[in-house]
Amino acid sequence: MRDFIILGDSTCDLNKDLREKYGIDYVQMKFVLEGKEYPASLDWEQLSAHDFYNAMREGKRITTTQVPAETFYEKFEECAKAGLDVVYIGCSSALSGSINTANVVAKEIMEKYPEARVLCLDALNSSFGQGIMLMIASDMKKEGKSVDEIAGHIIKIRNCVNQCGTVAKLDYLKRAGRVTASSAFFGNLIGIKPILISDAKGQNFAIKKAKGAQNARMEIAQHIKNTGINLQNQIIYISHADDEAAAMELAEVIKKETGCKDVFTDYIGPIVGASVGPGTVIAYCFGKEETIIGEA
Amino acid sequence: MITTHLDGEALKELLFGGYLNLKLHKKEIDQLNVFPVPDGDTGTNMVMTLEGGVESTKDIYCDRVSDFMSAYSRGVLLGARGNSGVILSQFIKGLFLGMEEPKTINVDDFVMAFKRGVSKAYESVIKPTEGTMLTVMREGYEACKNLKSEGFEKLLEVLVDAMLVSLANTPELLPVLKEAGVVDSGGAGFVYFMEGVLKTLKRESIEEAADIGSEIKKASAKVDFSLFNADSELEFGYCTEFILQLQNKKVDPETFDISEIIEYLNQVGSSIVAVKDDDLVKVHVHTFTPGDVLNFCQKFGEYISMKIENMALQHNEVLKAAHKDTAIVACATGDGLKDYFRSIGVDVIIDGGQSDNPSIRDFINAFENVDADTIIVLPNNSNIYMAAKQAADGYTKCRVVVVETKSIAEGYSAMSMIDSSQDADSIIADMEAAISDTSTGMITKAIRDASYENISVKKGDYIGLDKKKVLSDSPDVICAIRDLLNNTEGIEDKVVIACFYGKDVDDNLLKSVESLIVTEFGWLEYGFINGGQEVYDFIFAID
């Protein structure tokens, strides 16, 4: 059996430690701030996370670009030449075009290198929702599972990764076109937090509102409790957009409400961050299959 | 000033005012008359009937209500003419029976007597028909039977408003009215009568009552002039109709060939109907240039009558806002508040608040302006709830539900928590849940010295109120706000405060209020919205 790599992208939000621990590589998207293009690094080399989110707080617009075809081509060809297959678990197709690009490039590579296999899987999630699946794929690889077994499993579980979070302002997501919500969620509503899930198609969907951050955290914890399965054995992943205090408080509430095994918190990377905006906190767990499809 | 009691002379003056107002609109009521037979005399009959009462009492001095009513009701009975007159006289008889004893009457006495009048009126008809004067008086009574008001002004306003709604609804109950496109003539007469009573009480001259006439006409015609404004484009042209008298000095009426007119109309219009009957020509055409049509046709004769209507207004049913499952109608004053409520999803704003309560008619007009399966009404003031409820209950074209928001703060809270993509019942449930957690705080200036429980208020001080009670008083606005918030029940468990500031609040004051909230109520998430409202410098929605 040929060896293979597990590949993510800039929306998987796995930090360097986790990537090294699980042997996960990632391809980079890009973002543009004040006319300057930056590689969307999950290690924040050129611009610190805090500076990045502060720029957004100051009202500076950050735009993002998907993984360029060229980047995929180089990566896939490099692997093919080295005799490695690829399992790429990409950002939800509802949020990024990267997975489509990857599929197109993968076909070309497989024609050029008939022995190579490049499997591109739509995570239908982003941030830790995607990251968790990469870690699972990595564990399966360690257990000696094949690329097909891994792909099959990922497809099976991708709607069972439950996301629930809240944003400080829905405007960022709206401007980025990355949310489904009725107009009632927009407008200048003071202290009203939309509760967002990732729907069955991988789009962010506002399911309800909560008054104040505290109630929002409770709603999120309750959602995790209601959708999660076997929570006492799970690590709940919480990502945040430069609001560590909120993430810690959410972690406490979730621990208390769900009795989960542990929590892990970290930053939301630049690509997801540019869409959701500073102040966002999102929790992820494994649980019931998501069947809701948001319509607005 | 509030009128709490009426003696015989006062009641006489009021009922005479009612008579005068009815008389003023006699012709109009005659023209409405289609039921039971279109003989066009309802107005005349009702006026003659009441005249009997006037004649029998105008020269006697009546201190006691009972003395006056005894003579008056007898006079009315003797003067009664026609069906509507008899019903009216029996109503007056019942009114008298309800006032047999007292020297003076208060509001409650009047309501009881009115009830008696309604029963008497129903008894006078062998087969009572709904959609007539009977319905109008009964629904008027129902609207005020539980009214806790000390003043006749309020009572009569509620009564007349409710009767106007009832009147507007008569075509729904009586098909013959609907076919004719009119409201019930007897009902209209009765409304004019009571309206005259109200106007006299409020010392308004009866000539002004012509305004009510136009309201009643509106109730049957319902032309929405807002559909064509200064910025509108003429999209549909004018519906133009006329009757032309062909004239010997211009053409030979007998041999005149109407195809000459039709040919011309074909060039300038559509939907053409043109017929010649002897020496008359009747034309109907839709055209953008009615003036040209009239000039052209004047070559053949002179006009008997004409009617030209902008079809944008005629098309109002078609051009109305798109159909919605649920529409929201809310009351607010202040440009900022109105814009803000629109921005968070209110479909129609009714201008009105604490010192300027909207009428039932205002609500009905607002309902007419939306096309929805369910209309949710947010009165946003406890004084407005009643009118909203009555308008809602009397409205038959769709379901109307009033969510009892007692303040702007509650209205905001209700709107803030809904998801408008949900069905009406979920939205209503969400609104009700939201307002149950909301505390209202308002800051205004005291207009006189007063004392409330433990707080003594000095004129000119800033006072803090919740929906009902005074919670703070201070010459300093910041102190008044601090005390108001501290005295707000459960403030320590609240999480969010939305601050709507009024038109007289400047930036410096806003900064001070912000710093107060940050330093002393730091656990609250807060935000400021320019409400632009009068009276209240601040309205706080505290959740």
Boltz contact constraints between the chains, C-beta under 6 A:
constraints:
  - contact:
      token1: [A, 182]
      token2: [B, 419]
      max_distance: 6.0
  - contact:
      token1: [A, 182]
      token2: [B, 420]
      max_distance: 6.0
  - contact:
      token1: [A, 182]
      token2: [B, 421]
      max_distance: 6.0
  - contact:
      token1: [A, 184]
      token2: [B, 345]
      max_distance: 6.0
  - contact:
      token1: [A, 184]
      token2: [B, 418]
      max_distance: 6.0
  - contact:
      token1: [A, 184]
      token2: [B, 419]
      max_distance: 6.0
  - contact:
      token1: [A, 184]
      token2: [B, 420]
      max_distance: 6.0
  - contact:
      token1: [A, 187]
      token2: [B, 343]
      max_distance: 6.0
  - contact:
      token1: [A, 187]
      token2: [B, 344]
      max_distance: 6.0
  - contact:
      token1: [A, 189]
      token2: [B, 416]
      max_distance: 6.0
  - contact:
      token1: [A, 190]
      token2: [B, 498]
      max_distance: 6.0
  - contact:
      token1: [A, 190]
      token2: [B, 527]
      max_distance: 6.0
  - contact:
      token1: [A, 191]
      token2: [B, 496]
      max_distance: 6.0
  - contact:
      token1: [A, 191]
      token2: [B, 525]
      max_distance: 6.0
  - contact:
      token1: [A, 192]
      token2: [B, 416]
      max_distance: 6.0
  - contact:
      token1: [A, 209]
      token2: [B, 417]
      max_distance: 6.0
  - contact:
      token1: [A, 211]
      token2: [B, 496]
      max_distance: 6.0
  - contact:
      token1: [A, 211]
      token2: [B, 543]
      max_distance: 6.0
  - contact:
      token1: [A, 212]
      token2: [B, 495]
      max_distance: 6.0
  - contact:
      token1: [A, 212]
      token2: [B, 496]
      max_distance: 6.0
  - contact:
      token1: [A, 212]
      token2: [B, 525]
      max_distance: 6.0
  - contact:
      token1: [A, 214]
      token2: [B, 495]
      max_distance: 6.0
  - contact:
      token1: [A, 296]
      token2: [B, 421]
      max_distance: 6.0
